[in-house]
Amino acid sequence: MKIAFKLFASLTDYLPAQGRDGNVVELDVPEGCTVMQLVEQFALPSALVHLVLVNGTYIAPEARAGHALKPGDALAIWPPIAGG
């Protein structure tokens, strides 16, 4: 099944080269793939996986291992961001 995988800020470097310009790649993932499986597949450091949204809906840390993605979903991940 196809999903959109979006990484922002410093996490963009973990995307394949063809997705870095737009911060997004289209992935073909197996049915039942979870948010956490993709985090692990792309070797994202857990300390940098802060804000996780699926189709604009926040997925809490305790729900990520069990949240199965569906065809057409958009998974977006941001690291912690500080500013002043």
Secondary structure as the mmCIF struct_conf table of DSSP 4:
data_model
#
loop_
_struct_conf.conf_type_id
_struct_conf.id
_struct_conf.beg_label_comp_id
_struct_conf.beg_label_asym_id
_struct_conf.beg_label_seq_id
_struct_conf.end_label_comp_id
_struct_conf.end_label_asym_id
_struct_conf.end_label_seq_id
STRN STRN1 LYS A 2 LEU A 7
HELX_RH_3T_P HELX_RH_3T_P1 ALA A 9 TYR A 14
BEND BEND1 LEU A 15 LEU A 15
HELX_RH_3T_P HELX_RH_3T_P2 ALA A 17 GLY A 19
TURN_TY1_P TURN_TY1_P1 ARG A 20 ASN A 23
STRN STRN2 VAL A 24 ASP A 28
TURN_TY1_P TURN_TY1_P2 GLU A 31 GLY A 32
STRN STRN3 THR A 34 THR A 34
HELX_RH_AL_P HELX_RH_AL_P1 VAL A 35 GLN A 41
TURN_TY1_P TURN_TY1_P3 PHE A 42 ALA A 43
HELX_RH_3T_P HELX_RH_3T_P3 SER A 46 LEU A 48
STRN STRN4 LEU A 51 VAL A 54
TURN_TY1_P TURN_TY1_P4 ASN A 55 GLY A 56
STRN STRN5 THR A 57 TYR A 58
HELX_RH_3T_P HELX_RH_3T_P4 PRO A 61 ALA A 63
TURN_TY1_P TURN_TY1_P5 ARG A 64 GLY A 66
STRN STRN6 ALA A 68 ALA A 68
TURN_TY1_P TURN_TY1_P6 PRO A 71 GLY A 72
STRN STRN7 ALA A 74 TRP A 78
#
